[in-house]
Amino acid sequence: MKRFQKNKFNFREFTMNSDGKQSGSGFIGVVIGLIGCLGFIASIIGYFLKIPETIPFMQQTTLFIGASTLLLGTRKIFGKDIPIPEEEIDESEKG
């Protein structure tokens, strides 16, 4: 396993498509993931402090993390260029 190279890490790459453009689903996925993780940590602290209604909050933050994973996965799967066969291209789209 390779070691982490700090000088090659770029946080913006988390939100970019394979062609280098900003991805909306990637950006929202990162934001929702950060909010979900912070909420989950807060719910764990609340659980240990015996604050009521922390279990439903923990379930909701788990859904947030799942939505983040879905958005980031969608960016990776559908962010690639999918070739369209010529017979499916309408004459008006050819320009």
N, CA, C and O atoms as a GROMACS GRO file, in nm:
protein
  380
    1MET      N    1   0.084  -0.118   0.000
    1MET     CA    2   0.000   0.000   0.000
    1MET      C    3   0.088   0.124   0.000
    1MET      O    4   0.185   0.134   0.075
    2LYS      N    5   0.052   0.219  -0.086
    2LYS     CA    6   0.132   0.342  -0.097
    2LYS      C    7   0.103   0.434   0.020
    2LYS      O    8  -0.008   0.436   0.075
    3ARG      N    9   0.202   0.510   0.056
    3ARG     CA   10   0.186   0.608   0.163
    3ARG      C   11   0.115   0.731   0.108
    3ARG      O   12   0.124   0.763  -0.010
    4PHE      N   13   0.046   0.799   0.196
    4PHE     CA   14  -0.024   0.923   0.159
    4PHE      C   15   0.078   1.031   0.129
    4PHE      O   16   0.167   1.058   0.210
    5GLN      N   17   0.064   1.094   0.013
    5GLN     CA   18   0.154   1.202  -0.026
    5GLN      C   19   0.077   1.334  -0.016
    5GLN      O   20  -0.008   1.364  -0.100
    6LYS      N   21   0.110   1.409   0.085
    6LYS     CA   22   0.037   1.531   0.117
    6LYS      C   23   0.046   1.635   0.005
    6LYS      O   24  -0.050   1.707  -0.020
    7ASN      N   25   0.159   1.643  -0.061
    7ASN     CA   26   0.177   1.746  -0.163
    7ASN      C   27   0.099   1.715  -0.292
    7ASN      O   28   0.080   1.804  -0.374
    8LYS      N   29   0.053   1.590  -0.311
    8LYS     CA   30  -0.025   1.555  -0.429
    8LYS      C   31  -0.175   1.554  -0.403
    8LYS      O   32  -0.253   1.534  -0.496
    9PHE      N   33  -0.217   1.575  -0.280
    9PHE     CA   34  -0.359   1.574  -0.245
    9PHE      C   35  -0.423   1.707  -0.279
    9PHE      O   36  -0.368   1.812  -0.249
   10ASN      N   37  -0.540   1.700  -0.343
   10ASN     CA   38  -0.614   1.821  -0.376
   10ASN      C   39  -0.760   1.797  -0.339
   10ASN      O   40  -0.824   1.707  -0.394
   11PHE      N   41  -0.813   1.876  -0.247
   11PHE     CA   42  -0.950   1.857  -0.200
   11PHE      C   43  -1.052   1.880  -0.311
   11PHE      O   44  -1.159   1.819  -0.309
   12ARG      N   45  -1.022   1.965  -0.408
   12ARG     CA   46  -1.113   1.993  -0.517
   12ARG      C   47  -1.140   1.871  -0.604
   12ARG      O   48  -1.244   1.863  -0.670
   13GLU      N   49  -1.048   1.776  -0.606
   13GLU     CA   50  -1.067   1.657  -0.689
   13GLU      C   51  -1.183   1.571  -0.641
   13GLU      O   52  -1.236   1.491  -0.718
   14PHE      N   53  -1.224   1.586  -0.515
   14PHE     CA   54  -1.340   1.512  -0.466
   14PHE      C   55  -1.467   1.553  -0.539
   14PHE      O   56  -1.559   1.472  -0.552
   15THR      N   57  -1.473   1.676  -0.588
   15THR     CA   58  -1.595   1.729  -0.647
   15THR      C   59  -1.585   1.744  -0.799
   15THR      O   60  -1.671   1.808  -0.858
   16MET      N   61  -1.485   1.687  -0.862
   16MET     CA   62  -1.469   1.701  -1.007
   16MET      C   63  -1.503   1.573  -1.081
   16MET      O   64  -1.485   1.462  -1.029
   17ASN      N   65  -1.553   1.589  -1.202
   17ASN     CA   66  -1.578   1.476  -1.290
   17ASN      C   67  -1.445   1.426  -1.346
   17ASN      O   68  -1.339   1.482  -1.318
   18SER      N   69  -1.454   1.320  -1.426
   18SER     CA   70  -1.332   1.265  -1.485
   18SER      C   71  -1.272   1.359  -1.590
   18SER      O   72  -1.154   1.347  -1.623
   19ASP      N   73  -1.354   1.452  -1.644
   19ASP     CA   74  -1.302   1.547  -1.743
   19ASP      C   75  -1.252   1.676  -1.680
   19ASP      O   76  -1.214   1.768  -1.752
   20GLY      N   77  -1.250   1.685  -1.548
   20GLY     CA   78  -1.194   1.801  -1.479
   20GLY      C   79  -1.294   1.911  -1.449
   20GLY      O   80  -1.255   2.016  -1.396
   21LYS      N   81  -1.420   1.892  -1.482
   21LYS     CA   82  -1.522   1.993  -1.455
   21LYS      C   83  -1.583   1.971  -1.317
   21LYS      O   84  -1.585   1.859  -1.265
   22GLN      N   85  -1.634   2.079  -1.261
   22GLN     CA   86  -1.698   2.072  -1.130
   22GLN      C   87  -1.826   1.990  -1.141
   22GLN      O   88  -1.906   2.012  -1.232
   23SER      N   89  -1.845   1.899  -1.050
   23SER     CA   90  -1.964   1.813  -1.048
   23SER      C   91  -2.056   1.859  -0.937
   23SER      O   92  -2.016   1.868  -0.821
   24GLY      N   93  -2.182   1.889  -0.974
   24GLY     CA   94  -2.280   1.932  -0.875
   24GLY      C   95  -2.310   1.822  -0.774
   24GLY      O   96  -2.317   1.847  -0.654
   25SER      N   97  -2.326   1.700  -0.824
   25SER     CA   98  -2.356   1.590  -0.732
   25SER      C   99  -2.236   1.558  -0.644
   25SER      O  100  -2.253   1.517  -0.529
   26GLY      N  101  -2.117   1.578  -0.695
   26GLY     CA  102  -1.998   1.555  -0.613
   26GLY      C  103  -1.986   1.657  -0.502
   26GLY      O  104  -1.954   1.622  -0.388
   27PHE      N  105  -2.012   1.784  -0.535
   27PHE     CA  106  -2.003   1.890  -0.434
   27PHE      C  107  -2.109   1.870  -0.326
   27PHE      O  108  -2.078   1.877  -0.207
   28ILE      N  109  -2.234   1.846  -0.367
   28ILE     CA  110  -2.341   1.826  -0.270
   28ILE      C  111  -2.317   1.698  -0.190
   28ILE      O  112  -2.347   1.693  -0.071
   29GLY      N  113  -2.262   1.595  -0.254
   29GLY     CA  114  -2.231   1.472  -0.184
   29GLY      C  115  -2.129   1.492  -0.073
   29GLY      O  116  -2.142   1.435   0.035
   30VAL      N  117  -2.028   1.574  -0.100
   30VAL     CA  118  -1.927   1.603   0.002
   30VAL      C  119  -1.988   1.684   0.116
   30VAL      O  120  -1.961   1.656   0.233
   31VAL      N  121  -2.069   1.784   0.082
   31VAL     CA  122  -2.131   1.868   0.185
   31VAL      C  123  -2.225   1.784   0.273
   31VAL      O  124  -2.220   1.793   0.396
   32ILE      N  125  -2.310   1.704   0.210
   32ILE     CA  126  -2.404   1.621   0.287
   32ILE      C  127  -2.327   1.519   0.371
   32ILE      O  128  -2.366   1.490   0.484
   33GLY      N  129  -2.219   1.465   0.317
   33GLY     CA  130  -2.138   1.370   0.393
   33GLY      C  131  -2.077   1.432   0.516
   33GLY      O  132  -2.075   1.371   0.623
   34LEU      N  133  -2.026   1.555   0.503
   34LEU     CA  134  -1.967   1.623   0.619
   34LEU      C  135  -2.073   1.654   0.724
   34LEU      O  136  -2.050   1.636   0.844
   35ILE      N  137  -2.190   1.701   0.679
   35ILE     CA  138  -2.298   1.729   0.773
   35ILE      C  139  -2.344   1.600   0.842
   35ILE      O  140  -2.369   1.599   0.962
   36GLY      N  141  -2.356   1.492   0.764
   36GLY     CA  142  -2.397   1.365   0.822
   36GLY      C  143  -2.299   1.312   0.924
   36GLY      O  144  -2.339   1.262   1.029
   37CYS      N  145  -2.171   1.324   0.895
   37CYS     CA  146  -2.069   1.276   0.990
   37CYS      C  147  -2.069   1.358   1.118
   37CYS      O  148  -2.059   1.303   1.227
   38LEU      N  149  -2.081   1.491   1.104
   38LEU     CA  150  -2.086   1.576   1.224
   38LEU      C  151  -2.211   1.547   1.307
   38LEU      O  152  -2.206   1.543   1.430
   39GLY      N  153  -2.323   1.526   1.239
   39GLY     CA  154  -2.446   1.492   1.310
   39GLY      C  155  -2.438   1.357   1.379
   39GLY      O  156  -2.489   1.340   1.489
   40PHE      N  157  -2.373   1.261   1.314
   40PHE     CA  158  -2.358   1.129   1.374
   40PHE      C  159  -2.270   1.135   1.498
   40PHE      O  160  -2.300   1.071   1.599
   41ILE      N  161  -2.162   1.211   1.491
   41ILE     CA  162  -2.075   1.228   1.608
   41ILE      C  163  -2.152   1.296   1.722
   41ILE      O  164  -2.139   1.258   1.838
   42ALA      N  165  -2.233   1.398   1.686
   42ALA     CA  166  -2.313   1.466   1.789
   42ALA      C  167  -2.415   1.371   1.851
   42ALA      O  168  -2.441   1.377   1.971
   43SER      N  169  -2.474   1.284   1.769
   43SER     CA  170  -2.572   1.191   1.824
   43SER      C  171  -2.507   1.085   1.913
   43SER      O  172  -2.568   1.041   2.010
   44ILE      N  173  -2.386   1.045   1.882
   44ILE     CA  174  -2.315   0.951   1.970
   44ILE      C  175  -2.286   1.016   2.105
   44ILE      O  176  -2.301   0.954   2.210
   45ILE      N  177  -2.242   1.142   2.101
   45ILE     CA  178  -2.218   1.214   2.227
   45ILE      C  179  -2.348   1.228   2.305
   45ILE      O  180  -2.349   1.211   2.427
   46GLY      N  181  -2.457   1.260   2.236
   46GLY     CA  182  -2.587   1.272   2.302
   46GLY      C  183  -2.633   1.140   2.361
   46GLY      O  184  -2.696   1.138   2.467
   47TYR      N  185  -2.603   1.030   2.292
   47TYR     CA  186  -2.642   0.898   2.342
   47TYR      C  187  -2.569   0.866   2.473
   47TYR      O  188  -2.630   0.815   2.568
   48PHE      N  189  -2.440   0.897   2.478
   48PHE     CA  190  -2.364   0.869   2.599
   48PHE      C  191  -2.401   0.964   2.713
   48PHE      O  192  -2.384   0.929   2.830
   49LEU      N  193  -2.450   1.082   2.680
   49LEU     CA  194  -2.496   1.176   2.784
   49LEU      C  195  -2.641   1.152   2.822
   49LEU      O  196  -2.698   1.226   2.902
   50LYS      N  197  -2.703   1.047   2.763
   50LYS     CA  198  -2.841   1.008   2.793
   50LYS      C  199  -2.941   1.118   2.760
   50LYS      O  200  -3.037   1.140   2.835
   51ILE      N  201  -2.918   1.188   2.650
   51ILE     CA  202  -3.012   1.288   2.601
   51ILE      C  203  -3.125   1.215   2.528
   51ILE      O  204  -3.097   1.131   2.442
   52PRO      N  205  -3.251   1.246   2.559
   52PRO     CA  206  -3.361   1.174   2.493
   52PRO      C  207  -3.368   1.207   2.343
   52PRO      O  208  -3.320   1.312   2.299
   53GLU      N  209  -3.427   1.116   2.267
   53GLU     CA  210  -3.449   1.130   2.123
   53GLU      C  211  -3.319   1.135   2.042
   53GLU      O  212  -3.316   1.197   1.935
   54THR      N  213  -3.214   1.071   2.089
   54THR     CA  214  -3.091   1.068   2.008
   54THR      C  215  -3.092   0.954   1.908
   54THR      O  216  -3.027   0.964   1.804
   55ILE      N  217  -3.165   0.847   1.935
   55ILE     CA  218  -3.169   0.734   1.842
   55ILE      C  219  -3.236   0.773   1.710
   55ILE      O  220  -3.181   0.741   1.604
   56PRO      N  221  -3.352   0.842   1.709
   56PRO     CA  222  -3.408   0.885   1.580
   56PRO      C  223  -3.316   0.981   1.506
   56PRO      O  224  -3.307   0.977   1.383
   57PHE      N  225  -3.246   1.068   1.580
   57PHE     CA  226  -3.152   1.159   1.516
   57PHE      C  227  -3.035   1.082   1.454
   57PHE      O  228  -2.988   1.116   1.346
   58MET      N  229  -2.990   0.978   1.522
   58MET     CA  230  -2.882   0.895   1.470
   58MET      C  231  -2.927   0.824   1.342
   58MET      O  232  -2.848   0.808   1.248
   59GLN      N  233  -3.052   0.781   1.337
   59GLN     CA  234  -3.104   0.717   1.217
   59GLN      C  235  -3.109   0.815   1.100
   59GLN      O  236  -3.079   0.778   0.987
   60GLN      N  237  -3.147   0.938   1.127
   60GLN     CA  238  -3.154   1.038   1.021
   60GLN      C  239  -3.015   1.075   0.968
   60GLN      O  240  -2.997   1.096   0.848
   61THR      N  241  -2.918   1.082   1.056
   61THR     CA  242  -2.783   1.112   1.009
   61THR      C  243  -2.725   0.996   0.930
   61THR      O  244  -2.645   1.017   0.838
   62THR      N  245  -2.765   0.875   0.963
   62THR     CA  246  -2.723   0.760   0.883
   62THR      C  247  -2.781   0.769   0.742
   62THR      O  248  -2.714   0.734   0.646
   63LEU      N  249  -2.905   0.817   0.730
   63LEU     CA  250  -2.964   0.839   0.598
   63LEU      C  251  -2.890   0.948   0.522
   63LEU      O  252  -2.874   0.938   0.400
   64PHE      N  253  -2.844   1.052   0.592
   64PHE     CA  254  -2.766   1.158   0.528
   64PHE      C  255  -2.636   1.100   0.471
   64PHE      O  256  -2.598   1.133   0.358
   65ILE      N  257  -2.570   1.017   0.547
   65ILE     CA  258  -2.445   0.958   0.501
   65ILE      C  259  -2.472   0.866   0.382
   65ILE      O  260  -2.392   0.861   0.288
   66GLY      N  261  -2.583   0.794   0.385
   66GLY     CA  262  -2.620   0.710   0.271
   66GLY      C  263  -2.649   0.792   0.147
   66GLY      O  264  -2.611   0.753   0.036
   67ALA      N  265  -2.717   0.906   0.162
   67ALA     CA  266  -2.744   0.994   0.048
   67ALA      C  267  -2.614   1.050  -0.008
   67ALA      O  268  -2.600   1.064  -0.130
   68SER      N  269  -2.522   1.082   0.078
   68SER     CA  270  -2.391   1.132   0.033
   68SER      C  271  -2.319   1.025  -0.048
   68SER      O  272  -2.261   1.054  -0.153
   69THR      N  273  -2.322   0.903   0.000
   69THR     CA  274  -2.257   0.794  -0.071
   69THR      C  275  -2.323   0.772  -0.206
   69THR      O  276  -2.255   0.747  -0.306
   70LEU      N  277  -2.455   0.783  -0.211
   70LEU     CA  278  -2.527   0.767  -0.337
   70LEU      C  279  -2.490   0.877  -0.437
   70LEU      O  280  -2.469   0.849  -0.555
   71LEU      N  281  -2.480   1.001  -0.389
   71LEU     CA  282  -2.445   1.111  -0.479
   71LEU      C  283  -2.302   1.098  -0.530
   71LEU      O  284  -2.275   1.123  -0.648
   72LEU      N  285  -2.211   1.060  -0.444
   72LEU     CA  286  -2.073   1.045  -0.488
   72LEU      C  287  -2.057   0.925  -0.582
   72LEU      O  288  -1.978   0.930  -0.676
   73GLY      N  289  -2.132   0.819  -0.557
   73GLY     CA  290  -2.129   0.704  -0.647
   73GLY      C  291  -2.189   0.736  -0.782
   73GLY      O  292  -2.140   0.690  -0.885
   74THR      N  293  -2.296   0.817  -0.782
   74THR     CA  294  -2.358   0.859  -0.908
   74THR      C  295  -2.260   0.941  -0.991
   74THR      O  296  -2.255   0.928  -1.113
   75ARG      N  297  -2.184   1.023  -0.925
   75ARG     CA  298  -2.085   1.105  -0.996
   75ARG      C  299  -1.981   1.017  -1.063
   75ARG      O  300  -1.939   1.043  -1.176
   76LYS      N  301  -1.939   0.912  -0.994
   76LYS     CA  302  -1.837   0.823  -1.050
   76LYS      C  303  -1.892   0.737  -1.163
   76LYS      O  304  -1.824   0.714  -1.263
   77ILE      N  305  -2.017   0.689  -1.147
   77ILE     CA  306  -2.074   0.600  -1.248
   77ILE      C  307  -2.117   0.676  -1.372
   77ILE      O  308  -2.081   0.638  -1.484
   78PHE      N  309  -2.194   0.783  -1.353
   78PHE     CA  310  -2.249   0.855  -1.467
   78PHE      C  311  -2.164   0.973  -1.510
   78PHE      O  312  -2.200   1.043  -1.605
   79GLY      N  313  -2.052   0.998  -1.446
   79GLY     CA  314  -1.964   1.107  -1.485
   79GLY      C  315  -1.880   1.076  -1.607
   79GLY      O  316  -1.818   1.165  -1.665
   80LYS      N  317  -1.878   0.950  -1.646
   80LYS     CA  318  -1.800   0.910  -1.763
   80LYS      C  319  -1.878   0.940  -1.889
   80LYS      O  320  -2.002   0.941  -1.889
   81ASP      N  321  -1.806   0.965  -1.997
   81ASP     CA  322  -1.870   0.989  -2.126
   81ASP      C  323  -1.922   0.858  -2.181
   81ASP      O  324  -1.846   0.763  -2.202
   82ILE      N  325  -2.052   0.853  -2.203
   82ILE     CA  326  -2.114   0.734  -2.258
   82ILE      C  327  -2.141   0.762  -2.405
   82ILE      O  328  -2.217   0.854  -2.438
   83PRO      N  329  -2.080   0.685  -2.496
   83PRO     CA  330  -2.102   0.712  -2.638
   83PRO      C  331  -2.246   0.679  -2.678
   83PRO      O  332  -2.303   0.579  -2.636
   84ILE      N  333  -2.303   0.767  -2.762
   84ILE     CA  334  -2.439   0.748  -2.812
   84ILE      C  335  -2.428   0.696  -2.955
   84ILE      O  336  -2.359   0.756  -3.037
   85PRO      N  337  -2.496   0.586  -2.986
   85PRO     CA  338  -2.492   0.536  -3.123
   85PRO      C  339  -2.546   0.640  -3.221
   85PRO      O  340  -2.636   0.716  -3.187
   86GLU      N  341  -2.492   0.644  -3.343
   86GLU     CA  342  -2.529   0.743  -3.443
   86GLU      C  343  -2.677   0.738  -3.478
   86GLU      O  344  -2.737   0.843  -3.504
   87GLU      N  345  -2.739   0.620  -3.480
   87GLU     CA  346  -2.879   0.611  -3.520
   87GLU      C  347  -2.972   0.671  -3.416
   87GLU      O  348  -3.088   0.699  -3.447
   88GLU      N  349  -2.925   0.691  -3.293
   88GLU     CA  350  -3.009   0.750  -3.190
   88GLU      C  351  -2.998   0.902  -3.186
   88GLU      O  352  -3.077   0.966  -3.116
   89ILE      N  353  -2.903   0.961  -3.258
   89ILE     CA  354  -2.887   1.105  -3.258
   89ILE      C  355  -2.986   1.165  -3.358
   89ILE      O  356  -2.987   1.128  -3.475
   90ASP      N  357  -3.068   1.256  -3.311
   90ASP     CA  358  -3.167   1.320  -3.395
   90ASP      C  359  -3.096   1.420  -3.487
   90ASP      O  360  -2.990   1.472  -3.452
   91GLU      N  361  -3.154   1.448  -3.601
   91GLU     CA  362  -3.096   1.541  -3.698
   91GLU      C  363  -3.082   1.681  -3.638
   91GLU      O  364  -2.988   1.752  -3.671
   92SER      N  365  -3.174   1.721  -3.551
   92SER     CA  366  -3.169   1.853  -3.491
   92SER      C  367  -3.053   1.866  -3.391
   92SER      O  368  -3.006   1.977  -3.365
   93GLU      N  369  -3.008   1.755  -3.337
   93GLU     CA  370  -2.898   1.757  -3.241
   93GLU      C  371  -2.763   1.762  -3.308
   93GLU      O  372  -2.665   1.801  -3.245
   94LYS      N  373  -2.754   1.724  -3.435
   94LYS     CA  374  -2.626   1.722  -3.505
   94LYS      C  375  -2.576   1.862  -3.531
   94LYS      O  376  -2.455   1.882  -3.543
   95GLY      N  377  -2.665   1.959  -3.539
   95GLY     CA  378  -2.625   2.098  -3.553
   95GLY      C  379  -2.588   2.132  -3.688
   95GLY      O  380  -2.552   2.247  -3.715
   0.00000   0.00000   0.00000
